[in-house]
Amino acid sequence: MGFWKDLFKKVVYQQDPLEEEEQQEQYLVDAGKVNLADEYERRRYIESLLEQVADASHQVELCNSEYKTVNSYLKDIEEIEFIHSEDKRMLIEHANAIVHLSVDKQRYEEKKNRMSDADFERMERLESDADEGAVRLREAEEYQQAIRNDLRRLEGEKQACLFRKAEAETSMNNLRGMAMITLIAAIALLFILLILQFGFEMDAQIGFFLMAGATAIALTAIYMSYLDAGKEKTRSSRSLNKVILLQNRVKIRYVNNTNLLEYLYMKFGITSASELEKLRQKYAEEKEEREKIRENMKDLTYSQEQLVRILRIYKLHDPLIWLHQAEALIDPKEMVEVRHALILRRQKIRQQLDFNAENATAAQEQIRSIVAEYPQYAKEILRMVSDYETSRVS
């Protein structure tokens, strides 16, 4: 029974003589608090000890694996420090390239005013139309403003024509009233003159002449004014019709130009020509930067491949990890930091190894002491160990 054999031997691992051993607290239930004569408590206690040995052994295996990995990284550092001649020069050259190109890449990715991918892709699709579109938009917006000015001017002329026409109509109505009043006054005066002529046998001949002359002059003046007002009404109506026709044409141009603007705005995803200009300028800058980054990425990939190729020549455990710590290859201080961090990791692993090894040993010692103190339960304990080993293997 391999598990039982492991139970009665120490957990062994390699120990670095330069590292300090630290005492760790052991987590065991005091056997004096367990009634070993009770079968249920005894079985539960033995099972807990077996679980503790198994868990500690598993942790030791994991720590040993990690310990070997960390030692491999430290050996890789030693191998790198022994690289000389042309390989060393090339290694430093490619590491320098990786550091600087990675900084450029990170700076671009962290740039706050970067163009969004959606805007960039849209402008990339419309790049061939952007120049012409900007010109058309600028002309359309200027034309739109000119049309608005024309519409405001025509609306003013329309209101002026309506006002003149209304005034002419009012004058004509007033003149018709004046003519009626003049005729009524002439008839009334004629009636009075007739009464004076025939009723009172007065000579009213001069009155008839004066009344007739005054009436003729008044009606003539009213008629001439009426004709002028009619002509003004006609001119106003013609001017109004002309203004309305021009206004309708301008409105049609306004609608067509508005539709063109809305289409161009929708096509380029903007709200004004100035916005398109800014977008075009930003796209040009972004395109240049992305092209630069694309070239940098090619150089970065090449330098990474070459650095890994050189490190693989020296059979390093993990050449790829140096892609993420290339600065240590060119700066001795950084390499010291990397080595120090690995040593600290190894010390921490050793602490975990000590802790789990001591707990496993303590649990094993506890089982041995129970077997020695209670030989009547030895077969039962051996059977429990065998069953536990079988269950774990299956």
VEXDREN-2710 file (C-alpha; in Angstrom, 1 decimal):
% VEXDREN-2710
k/r/px/py/pz
1/MET/0.0/0.0/0.0
2/GLY/1.8/3.0/-1.3
3/PHE/-0.3/5.5/0.6
4/TRP/0.4/3.7/3.9
5/LYS/4.1/3.6/3.1
6/ASP/4.0/7.3/2.5
7/LEU/2.2/7.7/5.8
8/PHE/5.2/6.4/7.8
9/LYS/7.9/8.3/6.0
10/LYS/8.8/12.0/6.0
11/VAL/7.8/14.3/3.1
12/VAL/11.1/15.1/1.3
13/TYR/12.0/18.1/-0.8
14/GLN/15.2/19.8/-1.8
15/GLN/16.2/22.7/0.5
16/ASP/18.2/25.7/-0.4
17/PRO/20.9/26.2/2.3
18/LEU/20.7/30.0/1.8
19/GLU/17.0/30.1/2.8
20/GLU/15.7/30.3/6.4
21/GLU/13.3/27.7/7.7
22/GLU/10.3/29.1/9.3
23/GLN/8.1/27.4/11.9
24/GLN/4.4/27.2/11.0
25/GLU/1.4/26.6/13.1
26/GLN/0.0/23.1/12.8
27/TYR/-3.7/22.6/12.5
28/LEU/-4.6/19.3/14.4
29/VAL/-7.5/18.4/16.7
30/ASP/-6.2/17.4/20.1
31/ALA/-6.5/13.6/20.4
32/GLY/-7.2/14.0/24.1
33/LYS/-10.5/15.6/23.3
34/VAL/-11.6/12.6/21.1
35/ASN/-13.2/9.5/22.7
36/LEU/-11.3/6.9/20.7
37/ALA/-13.3/4.1/22.4
38/ASP/-16.3/5.4/20.5
39/GLU/-16.3/3.9/17.0
40/TYR/-18.0/6.9/15.4
41/GLU/-15.7/9.5/16.9
42/ARG/-12.6/7.3/16.2
43/ARG/-13.5/6.8/12.6
44/ARG/-14.2/10.5/12.1
45/TYR/-10.9/11.4/13.7
46/ILE/-8.9/9.0/11.6
47/GLU/-10.6/10.2/8.5
48/SER/-9.8/13.8/9.3
49/LEU/-6.2/12.9/9.8
50/LEU/-6.1/11.0/6.5
51/GLU/-7.7/14.0/4.7
52/GLN/-5.1/16.3/6.3
53/VAL/-2.2/14.1/5.1
54/ALA/-3.7/13.9/1.6
55/ASP/-4.4/17.7/1.4
56/ALA/-0.9/18.5/2.7
57/SER/0.7/16.0/0.2
58/HIS/-1.3/17.6/-2.7
59/GLN/-0.2/21.0/-1.6
60/VAL/3.4/19.9/-1.4
61/GLU/3.2/18.5/-4.9
62/LEU/1.9/21.8/-6.2
63/CYS/4.5/23.8/-4.3
64/ASN/7.3/21.5/-5.5
65/SER/6.1/22.1/-9.1
66/GLU/6.0/25.8/-8.6
67/TYR/9.4/25.7/-6.8
68/LYS/10.9/24.0/-9.8
69/THR/9.4/26.6/-12.1
70/VAL/10.8/29.5/-10.1
71/ASN/14.2/27.8/-10.0
72/SER/14.0/27.4/-13.7
73/TYR/13.4/31.1/-14.1
74/LEU/16.4/31.9/-11.9
75/LYS/18.6/29.5/-14.0
76/ASP/17.3/31.3/-17.1
77/ILE/18.6/34.5/-15.7
78/GLU/22.0/32.9/-15.1
79/GLU/22.0/31.6/-18.7
80/ILE/21.1/35.1/-20.0
81/GLU/23.9/36.7/-18.1
82/PHE/26.4/34.3/-19.7
83/ILE/25.3/35.2/-23.2
84/HIS/28.1/37.1/-25.0
85/SER/29.3/38.2/-28.4
86/GLU/27.0/38.7/-31.3
87/ASP/24.0/37.0/-29.6
88/LYS/24.2/39.4/-26.7
89/ARG/24.3/42.4/-29.0
90/MET/21.3/41.2/-31.0
91/LEU/19.4/40.3/-27.8
92/ILE/19.9/43.8/-26.4
93/GLU/19.0/45.4/-29.8
94/HIS/15.7/43.4/-30.1
95/ALA/14.9/43.9/-26.4
96/ASN/15.3/47.7/-26.9
97/ALA/13.0/47.6/-29.9
98/ILE/10.4/45.6/-28.0
99/VAL/10.5/48.1/-25.1
100/HIS/10.2/51.2/-27.3
101/LEU/7.6/49.8/-29.7
102/SER/5.5/48.5/-26.8
103/VAL/5.6/52.0/-25.2
104/ASP/4.4/53.5/-28.5
105/LYS/1.6/50.9/-28.8
106/GLN/0.5/51.5/-25.2
107/ARG/0.6/55.3/-25.7
108/TYR/-1.7/55.0/-28.7
109/GLU/-4.1/52.7/-26.9
110/GLU/-4.3/55.1/-23.9
111/LYS/-4.8/58.2/-26.1
112/LYS/-8.0/59.9/-24.9
113/ASN/-9.0/61.7/-28.1
114/ARG/-8.7/58.7/-30.4
115/MET/-11.1/58.3/-33.2
116/SER/-13.7/55.6/-32.5
117/ASP/-13.5/52.5/-34.6
118/ALA/-17.0/53.1/-35.9
119/ASP/-16.2/56.6/-37.1
120/PHE/-12.9/55.5/-38.5
121/GLU/-14.5/52.6/-40.5
122/ARG/-17.3/54.9/-41.8
123/MET/-14.8/57.5/-42.9
124/GLU/-12.6/54.7/-44.4
125/ARG/-15.6/53.5/-46.5
126/LEU/-16.4/57.1/-47.6
127/GLU/-12.8/58.3/-48.0
128/SER/-13.1/58.6/-51.8
129/ASP/-16.3/60.7/-51.4
130/ALA/-15.3/62.8/-48.4
131/ASP/-13.5/65.6/-50.4
132/GLU/-16.3/66.1/-52.9
133/GLY/-18.9/65.7/-50.1
134/ALA/-17.2/68.4/-48.0
135/VAL/-17.3/70.8/-51.0
136/ARG/-21.0/69.9/-51.8
137/LEU/-21.9/70.3/-48.2
138/ARG/-20.2/73.7/-47.8
139/GLU/-21.8/75.0/-51.1
140/ALA/-25.2/73.6/-50.1
141/GLU/-25.1/75.2/-46.6
142/GLU/-24.1/78.6/-48.2
143/TYR/-26.9/78.2/-50.8
144/GLN/-29.3/77.3/-48.0
145/GLN/-28.5/80.5/-46.2
146/ALA/-28.9/82.5/-49.4
147/ILE/-32.3/80.9/-50.0
148/ARG/-33.4/81.8/-46.5
149/ASN/-32.4/85.4/-47.2
150/ASP/-34.3/85.4/-50.5
151/LEU/-37.4/83.9/-48.8
152/ARG/-37.3/86.6/-46.1
153/ARG/-36.9/89.3/-48.7
154/LEU/-39.7/87.9/-50.9
155/GLU/-41.9/87.6/-47.8
156/GLY/-41.3/91.3/-47.1
157/GLU/-42.1/92.2/-50.7
158/LYS/-45.2/90.0/-50.6
159/GLN/-46.5/91.8/-47.4
160/ALA/-45.7/95.2/-49.1
161/CYS/-47.8/94.2/-52.1
162/LEU/-50.6/93.0/-50.0
163/PHE/-50.5/96.3/-48.0
164/ARG/-50.6/98.4/-51.2
165/LYS/-53.4/96.3/-52.7
166/ALA/-55.4/96.7/-49.4
167/GLU/-54.8/100.4/-49.4
168/ALA/-56.0/100.7/-53.1
169/GLU/-59.1/98.7/-52.3
170/THR/-59.8/100.9/-49.3
171/SER/-59.3/104.0/-51.4
172/MET/-61.7/102.7/-54.1
173/ASN/-64.3/101.9/-51.5
174/ASN/-63.9/105.3/-49.9
175/LEU/-64.2/107.0/-53.3
176/ARG/-67.3/105.1/-54.2
177/GLY/-68.8/106.4/-50.9
178/MET/-67.7/109.9/-51.7
179/ALA/-69.3/109.7/-55.1
180/MET/-72.6/108.6/-53.6
181/ILE/-72.4/111.4/-51.0
182/THR/-71.7/113.9/-53.7
183/LEU/-74.7/112.7/-55.8
184/ILE/-77.0/112.7/-52.8
185/ALA/-75.8/116.2/-51.9
186/ALA/-76.3/117.4/-55.5
187/ILE/-79.8/115.9/-55.6
188/ALA/-80.7/117.5/-52.3
189/LEU/-79.3/120.9/-53.4
190/LEU/-81.2/120.5/-56.7
191/PHE/-84.4/119.9/-54.8
192/ILE/-83.8/123.0/-52.6
193/LEU/-83.1/125.1/-55.7
194/LEU/-86.3/123.9/-57.3
195/ILE/-88.3/124.8/-54.2
196/LEU/-86.7/128.3/-54.2
197/GLN/-87.2/128.6/-58.0
198/PHE/-90.9/127.6/-58.2
199/GLY/-92.1/127.7/-54.6
200/PHE/-90.8/131.1/-53.7
201/GLU/-90.4/132.4/-57.3
202/MET/-86.8/133.2/-56.6
203/ASP/-84.2/133.4/-59.4
204/ALA/-82.0/130.2/-58.8
205/GLN/-80.4/130.0/-62.2
206/ILE/-76.9/130.9/-60.9
207/GLY/-77.4/128.3/-58.1
208/PHE/-78.2/125.6/-60.8
209/PHE/-75.0/126.5/-62.7
210/LEU/-72.9/126.5/-59.5
211/MET/-74.4/123.2/-58.3
212/ALA/-73.9/121.6/-61.7
213/GLY/-70.3/122.8/-61.9
214/ALA/-69.3/121.8/-58.4
215/THR/-70.9/118.4/-58.8
216/ALA/-69.2/117.8/-62.2
217/ILE/-65.8/118.9/-60.8
218/ALA/-66.2/116.7/-57.6
219/LEU/-67.4/113.6/-59.5
220/THR/-64.5/114.1/-62.0
221/ALA/-62.0/114.3/-59.3
222/ILE/-63.4/111.3/-57.5
223/TYR/-63.5/109.3/-60.8
224/MET/-59.9/110.2/-61.6
225/SER/-58.8/109.2/-58.1
226/TYR/-60.9/106.0/-58.4
227/LEU/-59.1/105.2/-61.7
228/ASP/-55.7/105.8/-60.0
229/ALA/-56.6/103.5/-57.1
230/GLY/-57.8/100.8/-59.6
231/LYS/-54.5/101.0/-61.4
232/GLU/-52.6/100.8/-58.1
233/LYS/-54.7/97.7/-57.2
234/THR/-53.9/96.2/-60.5
235/ARG/-50.2/96.9/-60.2
236/SER/-50.1/95.6/-56.7
237/SER/-52.0/92.4/-57.7
238/ARG/-49.5/91.8/-60.6
239/SER/-46.5/92.5/-58.3
240/LEU/-48.1/90.2/-55.7
241/ASN/-48.5/87.4/-58.2
242/LYS/-45.0/87.8/-59.4
243/VAL/-43.6/87.7/-55.9
244/ILE/-45.7/84.6/-55.1
245/LEU/-44.4/82.8/-58.2
246/LEU/-40.8/83.7/-57.3
247/GLN/-41.5/82.6/-53.7
248/ASN/-42.8/79.2/-54.9
249/ARG/-39.7/78.7/-57.1
250/VAL/-37.4/79.6/-54.2
251/LYS/-39.4/77.3/-51.8
252/ILE/-38.9/74.4/-54.3
253/ARG/-35.2/75.1/-54.4
254/TYR/-35.2/75.3/-50.6
255/VAL/-36.9/71.9/-50.3
256/ASN/-34.5/70.3/-52.8
257/ASN/-31.5/71.8/-51.1
258/THR/-32.8/70.7/-47.7
259/ASN/-33.2/67.2/-48.9
260/LEU/-29.6/67.2/-50.3
261/LEU/-28.3/68.5/-47.0
262/GLU/-30.2/65.9/-45.0
263/TYR/-28.9/63.1/-47.3
264/LEU/-25.3/64.3/-47.0
265/TYR/-25.6/64.6/-43.2
266/MET/-27.0/61.1/-43.0
267/LYS/-24.4/59.7/-45.4
268/PHE/-21.5/61.1/-43.4
269/GLY/-23.1/60.8/-40.0
270/ILE/-22.7/64.5/-39.2
271/THR/-24.8/67.6/-38.6
272/SER/-22.7/70.3/-40.4
273/ALA/-20.0/70.9/-43.0
274/SER/-17.6/72.1/-40.3
275/GLU/-18.1/68.8/-38.4
276/LEU/-17.2/66.9/-41.6
277/GLU/-14.1/69.0/-42.0
278/LYS/-13.0/68.2/-38.4
279/LEU/-13.8/64.5/-39.0
280/ARG/-11.8/64.5/-42.2
281/GLN/-8.8/66.1/-40.5
282/LYS/-9.1/63.7/-37.5
283/TYR/-9.4/60.8/-39.9
284/ALA/-6.3/61.8/-41.7
285/GLU/-4.3/62.0/-38.4
286/GLU/-5.8/58.8/-37.2
287/LYS/-5.0/57.0/-40.4
288/GLU/-1.4/58.1/-40.2
289/GLU/-1.1/57.0/-36.6
290/ARG/-2.7/53.6/-37.3
291/GLU/-0.4/53.1/-40.2
292/LYS/2.5/53.9/-38.0
293/ILE/1.2/51.5/-35.3
294/ARG/0.7/48.9/-38.0
295/GLU/4.3/49.2/-39.1
296/ASN/5.4/49.3/-35.4
297/MET/3.5/46.0/-34.8
298/LYS/5.3/44.4/-37.7
299/ASP/8.6/45.5/-36.2
300/LEU/7.5/44.5/-32.8
301/THR/6.5/41.0/-34.0
302/TYR/9.8/40.6/-35.8
303/SER/11.8/41.7/-32.8
304/GLN/9.8/39.4/-30.5
305/GLU/10.4/36.4/-32.9
306/GLN/14.1/37.1/-33.1
307/LEU/14.4/37.5/-29.3
308/VAL/12.7/34.2/-28.6
309/ARG/14.8/32.6/-31.3
310/ILE/18.0/33.7/-29.7
311/LEU/16.9/32.6/-26.2
312/ARG/15.8/29.2/-27.5
313/ILE/19.4/28.6/-28.7
314/TYR/20.4/28.6/-25.0
315/LYS/17.7/26.1/-23.9
316/LEU/15.8/28.5/-21.6
317/HIS/12.9/27.1/-19.6
318/ASP/10.5/29.8/-20.8
319/PRO/11.8/32.2/-23.5
320/LEU/8.4/33.7/-24.0
321/ILE/8.2/35.3/-20.6
322/TRP/11.0/37.6/-21.5
323/LEU/8.7/39.3/-24.1
324/HIS/6.9/40.8/-21.1
325/GLN/10.1/41.8/-19.2
326/ALA/12.3/42.8/-22.1
327/GLU/13.5/45.9/-20.1
328/ALA/15.4/43.6/-17.7
329/LEU/17.5/42.4/-20.7
330/ILE/18.8/45.9/-21.2
331/ASP/18.8/47.3/-17.7
332/PRO/20.8/45.5/-15.0
333/LYS/18.8/47.2/-12.3
334/GLU/15.6/45.7/-13.8
335/MET/17.2/42.3/-13.9
336/VAL/18.1/42.6/-10.2
337/GLU/14.4/43.4/-9.5
338/VAL/13.3/40.4/-11.5
339/ARG/15.7/38.1/-9.7
340/HIS/14.7/39.6/-6.3
341/ALA/11.0/39.0/-7.0
342/LEU/11.7/35.4/-8.0
343/ILE/13.7/34.8/-4.8
344/LEU/10.9/36.2/-2.7
345/ARG/8.5/33.9/-4.5
346/ARG/10.7/30.9/-3.8
347/GLN/10.9/31.9/-0.1
348/LYS/7.1/32.0/0.0
349/ILE/6.9/28.6/-1.6
350/ARG/9.4/27.2/0.9
351/GLN/7.2/28.5/3.7
352/GLN/4.2/26.8/2.2
353/LEU/6.3/23.6/1.8
354/ASP/7.4/23.7/5.4
355/PHE/3.9/24.3/6.6
356/ASN/2.3/21.5/4.7
357/ALA/5.2/19.1/5.3
358/GLU/4.9/19.7/9.1
359/ASN/1.2/19.2/9.1
360/ALA/1.5/16.0/7.1
361/THR/4.2/14.7/9.5
362/ALA/2.1/15.7/12.5
363/ALA/-0.9/13.9/11.2
364/GLN/1.2/10.8/10.4
365/GLU/2.7/10.9/13.8
366/GLN/-0.8/11.1/15.4
367/ILE/-2.0/8.0/13.4
368/ARG/1.1/6.1/14.5
369/SER/0.6/7.0/18.1
370/ILE/-3.0/5.9/18.0
371/VAL/-2.0/2.6/16.5
372/ALA/0.7/2.1/19.2
373/GLU/-1.6/3.2/22.0
374/TYR/-4.6/1.3/20.8
375/PRO/-3.4/-1.9/19.1
376/GLN/-6.9/-3.3/19.2
377/TYR/-7.9/-0.7/16.5
378/ALA/-4.8/-1.3/14.3
379/LYS/-6.5/-3.5/11.8
380/GLU/-9.4/-1.2/11.6
381/ILE/-7.1/1.8/11.0
382/LEU/-5.1/-0.1/8.4
383/ARG/-8.4/-1.0/6.6
384/MET/-9.5/2.7/6.7
385/VAL/-6.1/3.7/5.2
386/SER/-6.4/1.1/2.4
387/ASP/-10.0/2.0/1.6
388/TYR/-9.1/5.7/1.6
389/GLU/-6.2/5.1/-0.8
390/THR/-8.4/3.0/-3.1
391/SER/-11.1/5.7/-3.2
392/ARG/-8.6/8.4/-4.0
393/VAL/-7.0/6.3/-6.8
394/SER/-10.3/5.5/-8.3
END
